[in-house]
Amino acid sequence: LQPVQNMVDEVLAFLPNLFAAALILGVGWFVARIVQRVVSNLLAAVGADRLSEQVGLDKALGEQKLSGLVGLIVYILILVPVLVAALNSLRLDAITRPASEMLNTMLTTLPLLFGAALVLLVAFLVGRMVAGLASNLLAGVGFDRVLVGLGLGQEPTEDQRKPSEIVGYLVLVAIMLFAAIEAVAMLGFESLSAIFAEFLVFAGHVVLGLIIFGVGLFLANVAARALEASSTQQAKFMAMAARIAITVLAGAMALRQMGLANEIITLAFGLLLGAIAVAAALAFGIGCRELAADAMKQWLKKTESAPTVE
């Protein structure tokens, strides 16, 4: 019975550790639940949920209230150290040491996560405010009629999203991208931060290319209207040709600014100029051969009859 006696002694010796771990876990869980409810009720009483609805956080949170989310975060922050203490009280190094190290790593990472979340939250609030100001400013200066002025569409109705609102949404996305780069850098994900930075640079090139193309469309419309209003012959044909030429040039400049298919654009312009040169040569050499011969004879006669300077 000696092995049985040794096993019973070990179990009895381990019971105080197990009781201490259960006591720490129970008291810690009870305190965490009380603090969670106090924080949630306090935030709900001071109007945190109404504030989240005003700034638009309710759409991102879904059915979860802001007060309940903050209470849950506080509950986790209290419960993680309690779990670490409960595992350490068991004194089973083979089991508790990896779990304790994992929880300690999580506890060390929680401030970084909280800081990153706070950066994103502040950026979202500031972005919503800046986006609203930008949308109202652009709507006040008549930016919603920009598509009508460029000849690309009609004035948006009440059900459609207005161009000023689209610009405000893009401003919000840009601010959130900057905040995401900073938040990812705080967490130590340098590669992901570099990817976000490259995407932001590419997005800037795309936006600048769209601006160039929009200016090109505006200039094409201005040139076409000026030629149509003139009293010259073939005014409509010249207006259409000017519109097409300026639009193609603006599209090529926009694509080059975006960095999309630079070689294809260069090759396309080379082929276009070559085709125009070959077409002009064929039209003048074959279709207007007799006129070309007469023009050359008259030029030679003028050259021969011209007085020579001694």
C-alpha positions as CSV (number, residue, x, y, z in Angstrom):
1,L,0.0,0.0,0.0
2,Q,3.0,2.3,0.0
3,P,2.4,3.6,-3.6
4,V,-1.2,4.3,-2.8
5,Q,-0.2,6.1,0.4
6,N,2.3,8.2,-1.6
7,M,-0.4,9.1,-4.2
8,V,-2.8,10.1,-1.4
9,D,-0.2,12.2,0.2
10,E,0.6,14.0,-3.1
11,V,-3.1,14.6,-3.8
12,L,-3.6,16.0,-0.3
13,A,-0.6,18.2,-0.7
14,F,-1.9,19.5,-4.0
15,L,-5.4,20.2,-2.6
16,P,-4.4,23.6,-1.0
17,N,-3.0,24.8,-4.3
18,L,-6.1,23.8,-6.1
19,F,-8.3,25.4,-3.5
20,A,-6.2,28.6,-3.7
21,A,-6.4,28.7,-7.5
22,A,-10.2,28.1,-7.4
23,L,-10.5,30.8,-4.8
24,I,-8.4,33.3,-6.8
25,L,-10.3,32.5,-10.0
26,G,-13.7,32.8,-8.3
27,V,-13.0,36.1,-6.5
28,G,-11.4,37.5,-9.6
29,W,-14.3,36.5,-11.8
30,F,-16.8,38.0,-9.3
31,V,-14.9,41.3,-9.1
32,A,-14.5,41.4,-12.9
33,R,-18.2,40.9,-13.4
34,I,-19.1,43.6,-10.9
35,V,-16.6,46.1,-12.4
36,Q,-18.0,45.3,-15.9
37,R,-21.5,46.0,-14.9
38,V,-20.6,49.2,-13.1
39,V,-18.6,50.5,-16.0
40,S,-21.3,49.5,-18.6
41,N,-24.1,51.1,-16.5
42,L,-22.0,54.2,-15.8
43,L,-21.2,54.8,-19.5
44,A,-24.8,54.1,-20.5
45,A,-26.0,56.7,-17.9
46,V,-23.7,59.4,-19.1
47,G,-24.9,59.0,-22.7
48,A,-22.0,57.0,-24.3
49,D,-24.4,55.0,-26.4
50,R,-26.1,58.1,-27.7
51,L,-22.7,59.6,-28.5
52,S,-21.8,56.5,-30.5
53,E,-25.0,56.8,-32.5
54,Q,-24.3,60.4,-33.3
55,V,-20.8,59.8,-34.5
56,G,-21.8,56.7,-36.5
57,L,-20.1,54.0,-34.3
58,D,-23.4,52.1,-33.9
59,K,-23.1,50.9,-37.5
60,A,-19.6,49.5,-36.9
61,L,-20.5,47.9,-33.6
62,G,-23.8,46.3,-34.8
63,E,-26.0,45.1,-32.0
64,Q,-23.2,45.7,-29.4
65,K,-23.5,48.9,-27.5
66,L,-20.5,51.1,-26.8
67,S,-21.0,50.8,-23.1
68,G,-21.2,47.0,-23.2
69,L,-18.0,46.9,-25.4
70,V,-16.0,49.0,-23.0
71,G,-17.4,46.9,-20.1
72,L,-16.3,43.7,-21.8
73,I,-12.8,45.2,-22.4
74,V,-12.5,46.0,-18.7
75,Y,-13.7,42.5,-17.8
76,I,-11.0,41.0,-19.9
77,L,-8.3,43.3,-18.5
78,I,-9.2,42.2,-15.0
79,L,-9.7,38.5,-15.8
80,V,-6.3,37.9,-17.5
81,P,-4.1,38.8,-14.5
82,V,-6.5,36.7,-12.4
83,L,-5.9,33.7,-14.6
84,V,-2.2,34.2,-14.4
85,A,-2.3,34.3,-10.6
86,A,-4.6,31.2,-10.5
87,L,-2.2,29.2,-12.7
88,N,0.8,30.2,-10.7
89,S,-0.8,29.2,-7.5
90,L,-1.2,25.6,-8.8
91,R,2.6,25.2,-9.0
92,L,2.5,22.8,-11.8
93,D,5.4,24.1,-13.9
94,A,5.0,21.7,-16.8
95,I,1.4,22.9,-17.4
96,T,1.2,26.3,-15.9
97,R,4.5,27.8,-17.2
98,P,3.5,27.8,-20.9
99,A,0.0,29.0,-20.1
100,S,1.4,31.7,-17.8
101,E,3.9,32.9,-20.3
102,M,1.1,33.1,-23.0
103,L,-1.1,35.1,-20.7
104,N,1.7,37.4,-19.7
105,T,2.5,38.0,-23.4
106,M,-1.2,38.7,-23.9
107,L,-1.2,41.0,-21.0
108,T,1.9,42.8,-22.4
109,T,0.2,43.1,-25.8
110,L,-3.1,44.5,-24.4
111,P,-1.8,48.1,-23.9
112,L,-0.5,48.1,-27.5
113,L,-3.9,46.8,-28.7
114,F,-5.7,49.4,-26.6
115,G,-3.4,52.2,-28.0
116,A,-4.0,51.0,-31.6
117,A,-7.7,50.9,-31.1
118,L,-7.7,54.3,-29.5
119,V,-5.8,55.7,-32.5
120,L,-8.3,54.2,-34.9
121,L,-11.2,55.5,-32.8
122,V,-9.9,59.0,-32.7
123,A,-9.1,58.9,-36.4
124,F,-12.6,57.8,-37.1
125,L,-14.2,60.5,-35.1
126,V,-11.9,63.2,-36.6
127,G,-12.4,61.7,-40.1
128,R,-16.1,61.8,-39.8
129,M,-16.0,65.5,-38.8
130,V,-13.5,66.4,-41.5
131,A,-15.5,64.4,-44.1
132,G,-18.7,66.2,-43.1
133,L,-17.0,69.6,-43.4
134,A,-15.5,68.7,-46.8
135,S,-18.8,67.5,-48.1
136,N,-20.7,70.6,-46.9
137,L,-18.0,72.9,-48.3
138,L,-18.0,71.2,-51.7
139,A,-21.8,71.1,-51.9
140,G,-21.8,74.9,-51.0
141,V,-19.5,75.7,-53.9
142,G,-21.5,73.7,-56.4
143,F,-19.3,70.6,-56.7
144,D,-22.4,68.4,-57.1
145,R,-22.8,69.7,-60.6
146,V,-19.3,68.8,-61.7
147,L,-20.4,65.7,-63.7
148,V,-23.0,67.9,-65.5
149,G,-20.3,70.4,-66.4
150,L,-18.0,67.7,-67.7
151,G,-20.8,66.2,-69.7
152,L,-20.6,62.8,-68.0
153,G,-24.0,62.7,-66.4
154,Q,-27.0,64.5,-64.9
155,E,-27.5,66.2,-61.6
156,P,-27.9,63.5,-58.9
157,T,-31.3,63.0,-57.4
158,E,-32.1,62.7,-53.7
159,D,-31.8,58.9,-53.7
160,Q,-28.4,58.9,-55.4
161,R,-25.1,59.6,-53.6
162,K,-23.8,63.1,-54.5
163,P,-20.2,63.8,-55.7
164,S,-19.6,65.9,-52.6
165,E,-20.6,62.9,-50.4
166,I,-18.3,60.6,-52.4
167,V,-15.4,63.0,-51.8
168,G,-16.2,63.2,-48.1
169,Y,-16.2,59.4,-48.0
170,L,-12.8,59.2,-49.7
171,V,-11.4,61.7,-47.2
172,L,-12.6,59.5,-44.4
173,V,-11.0,56.5,-46.0
174,A,-7.7,58.4,-46.5
175,I,-7.7,59.4,-42.8
176,M,-8.4,55.9,-41.7
177,L,-5.6,54.5,-43.9
178,F,-3.1,56.9,-42.2
179,A,-4.5,55.8,-38.8
180,A,-4.2,52.2,-39.8
181,I,-0.5,52.7,-40.8
182,E,0.2,54.2,-37.4
183,A,-1.8,51.5,-35.5
184,V,-0.1,48.7,-37.3
185,A,3.3,50.3,-36.6
186,M,2.5,50.5,-32.9
187,L,1.7,46.7,-32.9
188,G,5.1,46.0,-34.5
189,F,3.9,44.8,-37.9
190,E,6.4,46.6,-40.0
191,S,5.7,44.6,-43.2
192,L,2.0,45.3,-43.0
193,S,2.6,49.0,-42.3
194,A,4.8,49.1,-45.4
195,I,2.0,47.5,-47.4
196,F,-0.5,50.1,-46.2
197,A,2.0,52.9,-47.0
198,E,2.5,51.7,-50.5
199,F,-1.2,51.3,-51.1
200,L,-1.7,54.9,-49.8
201,V,0.9,56.2,-52.3
202,F,-0.7,54.3,-55.1
203,A,-4.1,55.7,-54.1
204,G,-2.7,59.2,-54.2
205,H,-1.4,58.6,-57.8
206,V,-4.8,57.3,-58.8
207,V,-6.6,60.3,-57.3
208,L,-4.2,62.7,-59.0
209,G,-4.7,60.8,-62.3
210,L,-8.5,61.1,-62.0
211,I,-8.1,64.9,-61.3
212,I,-5.9,65.2,-64.5
213,F,-8.5,63.3,-66.5
214,G,-11.3,65.5,-65.1
215,V,-9.4,68.7,-66.0
216,G,-8.8,67.3,-69.4
217,L,-12.6,66.6,-69.9
218,F,-13.3,70.1,-68.8
219,L,-10.8,71.6,-71.3
220,A,-12.2,69.3,-74.0
221,N,-15.7,70.6,-73.5
222,V,-14.5,74.2,-73.4
223,A,-12.6,73.8,-76.7
224,A,-15.5,72.0,-78.3
225,R,-18.0,74.7,-77.3
226,A,-15.7,77.4,-78.5
227,L,-15.3,75.8,-81.9
228,E,-19.0,75.1,-82.2
229,A,-19.8,78.8,-81.4
230,S,-17.4,80.0,-84.1
231,S,-18.5,80.8,-87.6
232,T,-15.9,78.7,-89.4
233,Q,-16.6,76.0,-91.8
234,Q,-16.8,72.4,-90.5
235,A,-17.2,73.8,-87.0
236,K,-18.9,70.6,-85.7
237,F,-16.2,68.3,-87.1
238,M,-13.4,70.5,-85.7
239,A,-15.2,70.5,-82.3
240,M,-15.5,66.7,-82.3
241,A,-11.9,66.3,-83.4
242,A,-10.7,68.7,-80.6
243,R,-12.8,66.9,-78.0
244,I,-11.5,63.5,-79.0
245,A,-7.8,64.7,-79.2
246,I,-7.9,66.5,-75.8
247,T,-9.7,63.5,-74.1
248,V,-7.2,61.0,-75.5
249,L,-4.3,63.1,-74.4
250,A,-5.8,63.6,-70.9
251,G,-6.5,59.9,-70.6
252,A,-2.9,59.1,-71.5
253,M,-1.5,61.6,-69.0
254,A,-3.9,60.2,-66.3
255,L,-2.8,56.6,-66.9
256,R,0.8,57.6,-66.9
257,Q,0.4,59.4,-63.6
258,M,-1.3,56.4,-62.2
259,G,1.7,54.3,-63.3
260,L,-0.5,51.9,-65.3
261,A,0.9,50.5,-68.5
262,N,3.5,53.2,-69.4
263,E,5.0,51.1,-72.2
264,I,1.5,50.4,-73.7
265,I,0.8,54.2,-73.7
266,T,4.1,55.0,-75.4
267,L,3.6,52.2,-78.0
268,A,0.0,53.3,-78.6
269,F,1.0,56.9,-79.3
270,G,3.9,55.7,-81.6
271,L,1.5,53.5,-83.5
272,L,-1.1,56.3,-83.8
273,L,1.4,58.8,-85.1
274,G,2.8,56.2,-87.5
275,A,-0.7,55.3,-88.8
276,I,-1.5,59.0,-89.3
277,A,1.8,59.6,-91.2
278,V,1.3,56.5,-93.4
279,A,-2.4,57.5,-94.1
280,A,-1.3,61.0,-95.1
281,A,1.4,59.7,-97.3
282,L,-0.9,57.2,-99.0
283,A,-3.7,59.8,-99.4
284,F,-1.3,62.4,-100.9
285,G,0.8,59.9,-103.0
286,I,-2.1,57.7,-104.4
287,G,-5.3,59.6,-104.1
288,C,-3.8,63.1,-104.9
289,R,-1.1,62.0,-107.3
290,E,-2.0,64.3,-110.1
291,L,-2.4,67.3,-107.8
292,A,0.9,66.5,-106.2
293,A,2.5,66.4,-109.7
294,D,1.0,69.7,-110.7
295,A,2.1,71.3,-107.4
296,M,5.7,70.0,-107.9
297,K,5.7,71.4,-111.6
298,Q,4.5,74.8,-110.4
299,W,7.1,74.8,-107.6
300,L,9.9,73.9,-110.1
301,K,8.8,76.6,-112.5
302,K,8.8,79.2,-109.8
303,T,12.2,78.1,-108.7
304,E,13.6,78.3,-112.2
305,S,12.1,81.7,-113.0
306,A,13.2,83.2,-109.8
307,P,16.2,85.7,-110.3
308,T,19.5,84.5,-109.2
309,V,21.6,86.6,-106.8
310,E,25.1,87.2,-108.1
